[in-house]
């Protein structure tokens, strides 16, 4: 018998021994804990259907882990859909100067370059937007103007400007800021940003299909906090998780809203079209 054959037999024998030892230890552990994982009235299917999924220890100690169930009628438009998928593209404005009044802060030179590159990327994608909505703050307005110079704006059916999309603090984040923000900020901004979400995020309910392709494309140019909050709300995640995400300047986020109420995140903060020196977050 060759050395190679002996080695193979030795490895096979060792594997068998390990498997047998593992089986013995498993049976021994089971014998020590004969309590069933699920009782007859609380089986796995019941736990799953009620939004709970529990381990043996969780059942034993009654420390259930709760999973949030999807609300299919989150926009209160169940049964009103027209078969159209809404594709919502969310763009954060370009890099801007941090000094000055909030409403007057302008793009930096890098921010203008970012907007131009993004505009070319959008033009290359051949996406035709049915609607473009822009925050009323100057940095978002400037970003929109540069993007519109790169795409065929004549094909855009509607361009709007909206105060609801202004930057703000949607709700106290968890974990919180290192330096606590005044509660009044959340009180004033939160209602406005939530109003923006309810205005723009819902399934398509127009009487006729707005597109022969059974989909619409909408571009929203606004701000990081607003976009992050929208993502949490659209996916039915805890809204206070918004600060756990980071969005680069002029990054692109896409959310699809389907006729049946399903919502999917197609991309988050995509900035792959920028060179390294233009990857900024403020």
C-alpha positions as CSV (number, residue, x, y, z in Angstrom):
1,X,0.0,0.0,0.0
2,X,1.4,3.4,-1.0
3,X,2.0,6.3,1.4
4,X,-0.9,8.2,-0.2
5,X,-3.4,5.4,0.4
6,X,-2.3,5.0,4.0
7,X,-2.8,8.8,4.6
8,X,-6.3,8.7,3.0
9,X,-7.3,5.7,5.2
10,X,-6.0,7.5,8.3
11,X,-7.9,10.7,7.5
12,X,-11.1,8.7,6.9
13,X,-10.8,6.9,10.2
14,X,-10.1,10.1,12.0
15,X,-13.2,11.8,10.4
16,X,-15.4,8.8,11.5
17,X,-14.1,9.0,15.0
18,X,-14.8,12.7,15.3
19,X,-18.3,12.2,13.9
20,X,-19.0,9.5,16.4
21,X,-17.7,11.6,19.3
22,X,-19.9,14.5,18.2
23,X,-23.0,12.3,18.0
24,X,-22.3,10.9,21.5
25,X,-21.9,14.4,23.0
26,X,-25.0,15.6,21.3
27,X,-27.1,12.7,22.6
28,X,-25.6,13.2,26.1
29,X,-26.6,16.9,26.1
30,X,-30.1,16.0,24.9
31,X,-30.5,13.4,27.6
32,X,-29.6,16.1,30.2
33,X,-32.2,18.5,28.9
34,X,-35.3,16.5,28.0
35,X,-37.5,19.6,28.0
36,X,-39.0,20.0,24.5
37,X,-38.0,23.1,22.6
38,X,-41.6,24.1,21.9
39,X,-44.7,23.0,23.8
40,X,-47.7,21.5,22.1
41,X,-49.5,24.8,22.2
42,X,-46.6,26.9,21.3
43,X,-44.9,25.2,18.3
44,X,-42.6,26.8,15.8
45,X,-45.3,27.6,13.3
46,X,-47.4,29.4,15.9
47,X,-44.4,31.4,17.0
48,X,-43.5,32.4,13.5
49,X,-47.1,33.3,12.5
50,X,-47.4,35.5,15.6
51,X,-44.2,37.4,14.8
52,X,-41.9,35.5,17.3
53,X,-39.0,33.3,16.7
54,X,-37.5,31.7,19.9
55,X,-34.5,29.6,20.8
56,X,-34.7,26.8,23.4
57,X,-33.3,29.1,26.1
58,X,-35.7,31.9,25.1
59,X,-38.7,29.7,25.4
60,X,-37.4,28.3,28.7
61,X,-36.9,31.8,30.2
62,X,-39.8,33.4,28.4
63,X,-37.6,36.0,26.8
64,X,-39.0,36.1,23.3
65,X,-37.3,37.9,20.5
66,X,-39.9,40.0,18.5
67,X,-39.8,40.4,14.8
68,X,-41.8,43.3,13.3
69,X,-44.4,42.1,10.8
70,X,-44.8,43.9,7.5
71,X,-47.9,46.2,7.2
72,X,-49.1,45.7,3.6
73,X,-51.5,48.7,3.9
74,X,-48.9,51.1,5.3
75,X,-50.0,53.9,2.9
76,X,-53.8,53.3,3.5
77,X,-54.3,52.8,-0.2
78,X,-54.9,49.1,-0.3
79,X,-56.9,48.1,-3.3
80,X,-56.4,51.4,-5.0
81,X,-53.3,50.6,-7.0
82,X,-53.2,50.8,-10.8
83,X,-50.5,48.3,-11.6
84,X,-47.7,50.9,-11.8
85,X,-44.4,50.6,-10.0
86,X,-43.1,53.9,-8.6
87,X,-39.3,54.2,-8.8
88,X,-38.2,56.9,-6.4
89,X,-34.6,58.2,-6.8
90,X,-33.3,60.2,-3.8
91,X,-30.2,62.4,-4.3
92,X,-28.3,64.2,-1.6
93,X,-27.0,67.6,-2.6
94,X,-23.3,68.2,-3.4
95,X,-20.7,69.3,-0.9
96,X,-21.4,72.8,0.5
97,X,-19.9,75.6,2.5
98,X,-20.7,75.1,6.2
99,X,-20.7,78.8,7.2
100,X,-23.5,81.2,6.8
101,X,-27.3,81.0,7.2
102,X,-28.7,77.5,6.6
103,X,-31.0,78.7,3.8
104,X,-28.1,80.4,2.0
105,X,-25.3,77.8,2.1
106,X,-23.9,77.3,-1.4
107,X,-22.1,74.4,-3.1
108,X,-18.3,74.3,-3.0
109,X,-16.4,73.8,-6.2
110,X,-16.1,70.1,-5.4
111,X,-19.9,70.0,-4.8
112,X,-20.5,71.5,-8.3
113,X,-18.2,68.8,-9.8
114,X,-20.1,66.1,-8.0
115,X,-23.5,67.4,-9.3
116,X,-22.1,67.5,-12.9
117,X,-20.7,64.0,-12.7
118,X,-24.0,62.7,-11.2
119,X,-26.0,64.5,-14.0
120,X,-23.9,62.8,-16.6
121,X,-24.3,59.4,-15.0
122,X,-28.1,59.9,-14.9
123,X,-28.1,61.0,-18.6
124,X,-26.1,57.9,-19.5
125,X,-28.6,55.7,-17.7
126,X,-31.3,56.9,-20.2
127,X,-33.8,57.3,-17.3
128,X,-36.7,59.7,-18.2
129,X,-38.1,61.3,-15.1
130,X,-41.9,61.9,-14.8
131,X,-41.3,64.3,-12.0
132,X,-38.4,66.1,-10.2
133,X,-38.9,67.5,-6.8
134,X,-36.3,69.8,-5.2
135,X,-35.8,71.0,-1.6
136,X,-36.1,74.8,-1.3
137,X,-32.6,75.2,0.3
138,X,-30.0,76.8,-1.9
139,X,-27.5,73.8,-2.0
140,X,-30.3,71.5,-3.2
141,X,-31.4,74.1,-5.8
142,X,-27.9,74.5,-7.1
143,X,-27.4,70.7,-7.3
144,X,-30.7,70.4,-9.3
145,X,-29.8,73.1,-11.7
146,X,-26.5,71.4,-12.6
147,X,-28.1,68.0,-13.0
148,X,-30.8,69.5,-15.2
149,X,-28.1,70.9,-17.5
150,X,-26.8,67.4,-18.1
151,X,-30.0,65.5,-18.7
152,X,-32.8,66.2,-21.2
153,X,-34.9,68.4,-19.0
154,X,-37.5,68.9,-21.8
155,X,-38.7,65.3,-21.3
156,X,-39.4,65.9,-17.6
157,X,-43.1,66.2,-17.2
158,X,-43.1,68.2,-13.9
159,X,-40.5,70.0,-11.8
160,X,-41.5,71.1,-8.3
161,X,-39.9,72.9,-5.4
162,X,-40.9,71.9,-1.9
163,X,-40.3,73.4,1.6
164,X,-41.2,70.1,3.2
165,X,-37.9,68.5,1.9
166,X,-35.7,71.0,3.7
167,X,-33.0,69.5,6.0
168,X,-33.8,69.0,9.7
169,X,-33.8,66.5,12.6
170,X,-36.7,64.0,12.0
171,X,-36.6,62.4,15.4
172,X,-34.2,61.7,18.3
173,X,-31.8,59.0,17.0
174,X,-30.9,55.9,18.8
175,X,-28.0,55.7,19.7
176,X,-28.2,59.5,20.4
177,X,-25.9,62.2,19.3
178,X,-22.8,62.6,21.4
179,X,-23.9,66.2,22.0
180,X,-27.6,66.3,22.7
181,X,-29.7,68.4,20.4
182,X,-32.5,70.7,21.7
183,X,-35.8,68.9,21.8
184,X,-37.5,71.8,20.0
185,X,-35.5,70.9,16.8
186,X,-37.2,67.5,16.7
187,X,-40.5,69.0,17.6
188,X,-40.4,71.4,14.7
189,X,-38.7,69.4,12.0
190,X,-40.1,66.0,12.7
191,X,-43.7,66.8,11.8
192,X,-42.6,68.5,8.6
193,X,-40.4,65.7,7.4
194,X,-43.0,63.1,8.3
195,X,-45.5,65.2,6.2
196,X,-43.1,65.0,3.3
197,X,-42.9,61.2,3.6
198,X,-46.7,60.9,3.6
199,X,-47.0,63.2,0.6
200,X,-44.5,61.5,-1.6
201,X,-44.3,57.9,-0.5
202,X,-47.3,55.8,-1.5
203,X,-48.3,53.4,-4.2
204,X,-49.5,54.8,-7.6
205,X,-53.2,55.4,-7.5
206,X,-53.9,57.4,-10.7
207,X,-56.9,56.3,-12.7
208,X,-54.8,55.5,-15.8
209,X,-51.4,53.9,-16.1
210,X,-49.0,56.8,-16.3
211,X,-46.5,54.9,-18.3
212,X,-46.7,52.3,-21.1
213,X,-43.9,50.4,-19.2
214,X,-46.1,50.2,-16.1
215,X,-43.6,52.3,-14.1
216,X,-42.8,55.9,-13.2
217,X,-39.4,57.5,-12.4
218,X,-39.3,60.3,-9.9
219,X,-36.2,62.3,-8.7
220,X,-36.0,64.0,-5.3
221,X,-33.0,66.2,-4.6
222,X,-32.8,66.9,-0.9
223,X,-30.8,66.2,2.2
224,X,-29.1,63.4,4.1
225,X,-31.3,63.3,7.3
226,X,-34.4,63.5,5.2
227,X,-33.3,60.6,2.9
228,X,-32.2,58.4,5.8
229,X,-35.5,59.0,7.6
230,X,-37.4,58.2,4.4
231,X,-35.5,54.9,4.0
232,X,-36.4,53.8,7.6
233,X,-40.0,54.7,7.2
234,X,-40.4,53.2,3.7
235,X,-38.9,49.9,4.9
236,X,-40.9,50.0,8.1
237,X,-37.7,50.1,10.2
238,X,-37.5,51.9,13.5
239,X,-37.3,55.6,12.4
240,X,-34.8,56.4,15.2
241,X,-32.3,54.3,13.3
242,X,-31.8,57.0,10.7
243,X,-28.4,58.2,12.0
244,X,-26.9,54.7,11.7
245,X,-26.6,55.3,7.9
246,X,-24.1,57.5,6.1
247,X,-24.7,59.2,2.8
248,X,-22.1,60.8,0.6
249,X,-22.7,64.0,-1.2
250,X,-24.6,63.6,-4.5
251,X,-25.1,59.9,-3.7
252,X,-28.1,58.1,-5.2
253,X,-30.6,56.1,-3.3
254,X,-33.4,54.2,-5.0
255,X,-36.7,52.9,-3.5
256,X,-39.3,51.0,-5.5
257,X,-43.0,51.0,-4.4
258,X,-45.0,48.3,-6.0
259,X,-48.7,48.1,-6.8
260,X,-49.3,45.6,-4.0
261,X,-47.7,47.8,-1.3
262,X,-44.4,46.0,-1.3
263,X,-41.4,48.4,-0.9
264,X,-37.8,47.5,-1.8
265,X,-34.5,49.3,-1.4
266,X,-32.6,49.0,-4.7
267,X,-29.6,51.0,-3.7
268,X,-28.5,53.1,-0.8
269,X,-26.0,56.0,-1.1
270,X,-24.6,54.9,-4.4
271,X,-21.5,57.0,-5.2
272,X,-19.6,54.6,-7.4
273,X,-19.4,57.1,-10.3
274,X,-17.0,59.5,-8.3
275,X,-13.2,59.5,-8.2
276,X,-11.8,59.0,-4.7
277,X,-11.1,62.8,-4.2
278,X,-14.8,63.6,-4.7
279,X,-16.1,61.1,-2.1
280,X,-17.3,63.5,0.6
281,X,-19.9,63.5,3.3
282,X,-20.1,67.2,4.3
